């Protein structure tokens, strides 16, 4: 019987392929890290846009453009960023998180600052200000663009994240009004 089993073993091994997914339940450890979920990618993009907004406000505060009003709005954006970052769960050191974060932040920053600078520079040139300088019109345009972007994202995320994005969008719209829009 032992001889029969030993003779059958090479034939059995030749027909059976051994993949790690056959042996383990769950993700295949040899396949690399799983891709990030669409919600995580969206959250990374919103975080990058919020960071771009904070940088814009910081530049305005540094140039002493209505500093008293802007510091309060800047503080609110920092609170938004903290809330968004608390929602983000990405395994540290994952290759997917590094590439998604880089592409998400690049596209989010480009979209946030691109739309803000496009309408901001149009307003700035109309008022005679230098296009490189942060103006109230540029901040207002950035707030309006951010609010519109967040509202567009609401239908693509789960309810808990949608509630946070809606709250931030409402705050951004309020900021635009406070800035004269």
Secondary structure, DSSP 8 states (H G I E B T S, - for coil): -HHHHHHHHHHHHHH----HHHHSSSS-TTS-S----HHHHHHHHHHHHHHHHHHHHHHHHHTTSSHHHHHHHHHHHHHHHHHHHHH----TT-HHHHHHHHHHHHHHHHHHHHHHHHHHHHHHHHHT--TTS--HHHHHHHHHHHHHHHHHHGGGS-HHHHHHHHHHHHHHHHHHHHTT-
